[in-house]
């Protein structure tokens, strides 16, 4: 009887300390529409705490996400012009990215790296990159990191803190911007990243980089973009780091309602076709069908509650294994805390922290330090 009474008292004492965690869990569930009522309650880990200073971003994200969830019930990807629906999706994405980036920023070491921002690799408005380098003599091995955002939003600033953490471990990281839809059509994004890569190689000496030791990395749509560069013969590459990527756009119609609405609307915009599944642009974007045995060594990862995972990452891994490409896979198991899309950015979670260390180990093996 005493034990039965003690448990509720302990729960009440913990509630205030966990309140902000629960708010964030609720937000993430809204954003990604995972059916996690039971698994969140059983989770062994917690998502990072959101500081009061970020309450405004959280409020905007909650409001935008509520409106998005109302919209997706009506399957806007089938009738609503992407120029309209994607504006609302962008608002939700920007607010939550601000929270994620702030959490990453506070984890960046205070020393061991130097960064320069808004460097130019071309004449266009989006032809910019940020560069983080180790505070040690070079030339440094280079990771070129491409952000996600459904081909329509996102920014190099979203991934720069992660790059600065890698720079503190001995790797230069260039976080690259690229032109976003609907201003441009595919393959403008991979073409821009290819131009950035060529610029970095050509200016390697002045940037203290080693042009022979380069790995491409990307998250979500960024993973699709760098995979496209790898299959198109960009060389030489020492490897790829791919988180939560899209390798077969047709498989998007088997994700959850939120992701299906956002990414199918994005595909409509990118291909300029409502029936984008039959577009030649869609075929061009399907990297899983184009990989060859010459594909670079690859680190592949996805979250256990990422709605894109099942139809994207395992099939890509299987194809690479069939071709005898060197592949390292990291998938947090079902026994782990829920790992959502872009889980690797939450370094306060066990899975996020382990993913970071695995990336460092992969880079050390393929680039040296």
C-alpha positions in Angstrom: 0.0 0.0 0.0 2.8 2.4 0.9 4.5 1.7 -2.5 1.2 2.4 -4.3 0.9 5.7 -2.6 4.5 6.7 -3.1 4.3 6.5 -6.9 1.7 9.2 -7.4 3.6 11.6 -5.0 6.8 11.1 -7.0 4.9 11.7 -10.2 3.5 15.0 -8.9 7.0 16.1 -7.9 8.4 15.4 -11.3 5.6 17.1 -13.3 6.9 20.7 -13.1 10.4 19.7 -14.2 9.0 17.7 -17.1 6.4 20.2 -18.3 8.6 21.8 -21.0 9.6 18.4 -22.2 6.0 17.4 -22.6 5.3 20.6 -24.5 8.1 19.8 -27.0 7.0 16.2 -27.3 3.5 17.4 -28.1 4.9 19.8 -30.7 7.0 17.2 -32.4 4.0 14.9 -32.5 1.9 17.6 -34.2 4.7 18.4 -36.7 5.3 14.9 -37.7 1.9 13.3 -36.9 3.3 10.2 -35.4 0.9 7.9 -33.6 3.0 7.7 -30.5 0.5 8.0 -27.6 1.8 4.8 -26.0 5.5 5.0 -27.0 6.0 8.5 -25.7 4.6 7.5 -22.4 7.0 4.5 -22.3 10.1 6.3 -23.7 13.3 5.8 -21.8 14.7 9.2 -22.9 13.4 12.7 -23.1 13.7 15.3 -25.8 15.8 18.4 -25.0 14.4 21.1 -22.9 13.1 24.3 -24.6 14.2 27.4 -22.8 11.8 30.2 -22.0 13.7 32.5 -24.3 12.5 30.4 -27.2 8.8 30.5 -26.1 7.9 32.8 -29.0 9.3 30.4 -31.6 7.4 27.6 -29.8 4.2 29.5 -29.8 4.5 30.3 -33.5 5.3 26.7 -34.3 2.3 25.4 -32.3 -0.1 27.8 -34.1 1.3 27.1 -37.5 1.3 23.4 -36.9 -2.3 23.5 -35.7 -3.2 25.2 -39.0 -1.2 22.7 -41.0 -2.9 19.8 -39.3 -6.2 21.2 -40.2 -5.1 21.7 -43.8 -3.6 18.2 -44.3 -6.9 16.6 -43.4 -8.2 17.8 -46.7 -5.2 16.4 -48.7 -4.0 19.7 -50.1 -1.4 18.0 -52.3 -4.3 16.9 -54.6 -6.0 20.2 -55.1 -4.3 23.2 -53.5 -1.6 25.0 -55.5 1.8 24.4 -53.8 2.4 28.2 -53.8 -0.3 28.4 -51.2 0.1 25.3 -49.1 3.8 25.5 -48.9 3.8 29.0 -47.4 2.0 27.6 -44.3 4.3 24.6 -44.2 7.3 27.0 -44.4 6.1 29.0 -41.4 5.8 25.8 -39.3 9.2 24.6 -40.5 11.0 27.9 -39.8 9.7 28.1 -36.2 10.7 24.6 -35.3 14.1 24.9 -37.0 14.8 27.9 -34.8 14.2 25.8 -31.8 16.4 22.9 -33.0 19.2 25.2 -34.1 19.2 27.0 -30.8 19.5 23.7 -29.0 22.4 22.7 -31.2 24.0 26.1 -30.8 24.3 25.8 -27.0 26.1 22.4 -27.4 28.9 23.8 -29.6 32.3 23.8 -27.9 33.5 27.3 -27.0 36.9 26.6 -28.5 38.7 24.5 -31.1 37.1 25.9 -34.3 36.6 29.1 -36.3 33.8 29.9 -38.6 33.2 32.3 -41.5 29.7 33.0 -42.8 28.1 34.1 -46.1 31.1 33.2 -48.3 30.3 33.2 -52.0 30.7 30.4 -54.5 28.8 32.1 -57.3 26.9 35.2 -58.5 23.4 34.0 -57.5 21.5 35.1 -54.4 21.6 31.6 -52.9 25.2 30.9 -53.9 26.6 31.2 -50.4 28.2 28.9 -47.8 29.4 29.0 -44.2 32.7 27.4 -43.4 33.8 26.1 -40.0 37.5 25.0 -39.7 39.5 23.4 -36.9 41.9 25.6 -34.9 44.9 23.6 -36.0 47.2 23.7 -39.0 45.7 22.4 -42.2 45.0 21.5 -44.9 41.9 20.1 -43.4 39.7 17.3 -44.6 36.3 18.7 -45.7 32.7 17.8 -45.2 30.2 19.6 -47.5 26.9 19.6 -45.7 23.6 20.2 -47.5 20.5 21.2 -45.5 17.0 19.8 -45.9 13.7 21.5 -46.2 11.6 19.8 -48.9 13.5 21.6 -51.7 11.5 24.8 -50.7 12.9 26.0 -47.4 15.8 25.5 -45.0 19.1 27.3 -44.8 22.8 26.7 -44.2 22.4 28.2 -40.8 20.3 25.2 -39.7 23.3 22.9 -40.0 26.2 25.2 -39.2 26.2 24.4 -35.4 26.5 20.7 -36.2 29.3 21.6 -38.6 31.1 23.6 -35.9 30.9 20.6 -33.6 32.6 18.5 -36.3 35.2 21.2 -36.8 36.0 21.0 -33.1 36.8 17.3 -33.8 39.1 18.0 -36.7 37.0 18.4 -39.8 36.3 21.5 -41.9 32.6 21.7 -42.7 31.1 23.8 -45.5 27.3 24.4 -45.0 26.0 25.2 -48.4 22.9 27.1 -49.6 21.2 26.3 -52.9 18.3 27.9 -54.9 14.9 26.9 -53.6 11.7 26.0 -55.4 9.4 27.4 -56.6 11.9 29.9 -58.0 13.8 27.1 -59.7 13.1 23.7 -61.0 15.1 20.5 -60.4 18.0 19.9 -60.9 18.9 23.5 -59.9 19.7 22.4 -56.4 22.3 19.6 -57.1 23.7 21.8 -59.9 24.3 24.6 -57.3 25.9 22.2 -54.8 28.1 20.9 -57.6 29.2 24.5 -58.3 29.9 25.0 -54.6 32.0 21.8 -54.5 34.0 22.9 -57.5 34.6 26.3 -55.9 35.8 24.7 -52.7 38.2 22.5 -54.6 39.5 25.4 -56.7 40.0 27.6 -53.6 41.2 24.9 -51.3 44.6 26.4 -50.8 43.4 29.8 -49.6 40.7 28.1 -47.4 43.2 25.7 -45.9 41.3 22.6 -47.2 42.5 19.3 -48.7 40.7 18.9 -52.1 41.5 15.2 -52.1 39.7 14.4 -48.8 36.0 15.4 -49.2 32.8 13.8 -47.9 29.4 15.0 -48.9 26.7 15.0 -46.2 23.0 15.8 -46.2 19.9 15.5 -44.1 16.4 14.8 -45.5 16.2 16.4 -48.9 19.9 17.3 -48.5 20.6 13.6 -48.5 18.8 13.2 -51.8 20.8 16.1 -53.3 24.2 14.8 -52.3 23.3 11.3 -53.4 22.3 12.7 -56.8 25.8 14.3 -57.0 27.4 11.0 -56.1 25.6 9.0 -58.9 26.3 11.7 -61.4 30.0 11.1 -61.2 31.2 13.9 -59.0 34.7 12.9 -58.1 36.7 12.2 -56.1 34.6 11.6 -53.0 35.7 9.8 -49.9 32.2 9.1 -48.7 28.6 10.2 -48.0 26.8 10.8 -44.7 23.0 10.5 -45.2 20.4 11.2 -42.5 16.7 10.7 -43.0 16.9 11.0 -46.7 14.6 10.7 -49.7 15.9 8.3 -52.3 12.6 7.3 -54.0 10.0 10.1 -54.2 7.2 7.8 -55.3 7.5 6.1 -51.8 6.4 9.4 -50.2 2.8 8.4 -50.7 3.3 5.7 -48.1 4.4 8.1 -45.3 2.1 9.6 -42.7 -0.5 12.3 -43.6 1.6 15.3 -42.6 4.7 14.3 -44.5 2.7 13.1 -47.5 1.0 16.5 -47.7 4.2 18.5 -47.4 6.5 16.5 -49.6 3.9 15.7 -52.3 3.1 19.4 -52.5 6.8 20.0 -52.8 7.1 17.5 -55.6 4.2 19.1 -57.5 6.1 22.4 -57.3 9.5 21.0 -58.1 8.3 19.0 -61.1 5.6 21.6 -62.2 3.2 18.7 -62.5 0.3 17.7 -60.3 0.8 14.1 -61.5 4.5 14.3 -60.5 4.8 10.5 -60.0 4.9 10.1 -63.8 7.2 13.1 -64.4 10.6 12.6 -65.9 11.9 14.9 -63.2 10.7 12.4 -60.6 12.6 9.7 -62.3 15.7 11.8 -62.4 15.3 12.4 -58.6 15.0 8.6 -57.8 18.6 8.0 -56.8 18.0 4.4 -55.6 17.5 3.4 -59.2 20.7 5.0 -60.4 23.3 4.0 -57.9 26.2 1.9 -59.1 29.1 -0.1 -57.6 31.2 3.2 -57.9 29.0 4.8 -55.2 31.2 6.1 -52.3 31.4 4.5 -48.9 28.2 5.6 -47.1 26.9 6.2 -43.6 23.1 5.7 -43.6 20.7 6.6 -40.8 17.1 7.2 -40.0 14.9 7.5 -36.9 12.7 4.7 -35.6 9.6 7.0 -35.7 10.5 8.9 -39.0 7.6 8.4 -41.4 10.0 8.5 -44.3 12.2 5.7 -42.9 10.6 2.5 -44.1 10.2 3.3 -47.8 13.5 5.2 -48.1 16.5 4.2 -46.0 16.3 0.4 -45.9 15.7 0.0 -49.7 18.6 2.4 -50.3 20.8 0.3 -48.0 19.7 -2.9 -49.6 20.6 -1.6 -53.1 24.0 -0.5 -51.9 24.7 -3.9 -50.3 23.7 -5.6 -53.5 26.3 -3.5 -55.3 28.8 -4.3 -52.6 29.2 -0.7 -51.7 30.7 -0.2 -48.2 27.7 0.9 -46.0 27.5 1.7 -42.3 24.0 1.8 -41.0 22.7 3.2 -37.7 19.0 2.8 -36.8 17.9 3.5 -33.2 15.9 0.4 -32.3 12.3 0.3 -31.1 13.5 0.0 -27.6 15.1 3.4 -27.8 13.2 6.7 -27.2 11.2 7.9 -30.2 13.5 9.2 -32.9 11.7 11.5 -35.3 12.7 12.8 -38.7 16.0 14.7 -38.2 16.5 13.0 -34.9 20.3 13.4 -35.2 20.0 17.2 -34.5 18.8 16.4 -30.9 22.2 15.8 -29.4 20.7 15.8 -25.9 19.1 12.4 -26.6 21.1 9.1 -26.5 20.4 8.3 -30.1 21.4 11.8 -31.3 24.6 11.7 -29.3 25.5 8.2 -30.6 24.8 9.2 -34.2 27.2 12.1 -33.8 30.0 9.9 -32.5 29.3 7.4 -35.2 29.6 10.1 -37.9 32.9 11.2 -36.3 34.2 7.7 -36.5 33.1 7.3 -40.1 34.8 10.5 -41.0 38.0 9.5 -39.3 38.1 6.2 -41.2 37.4 7.8 -44.6 39.1 11.2 -44.2 41.7 10.8 -41.5 42.0 13.8 -39.1 
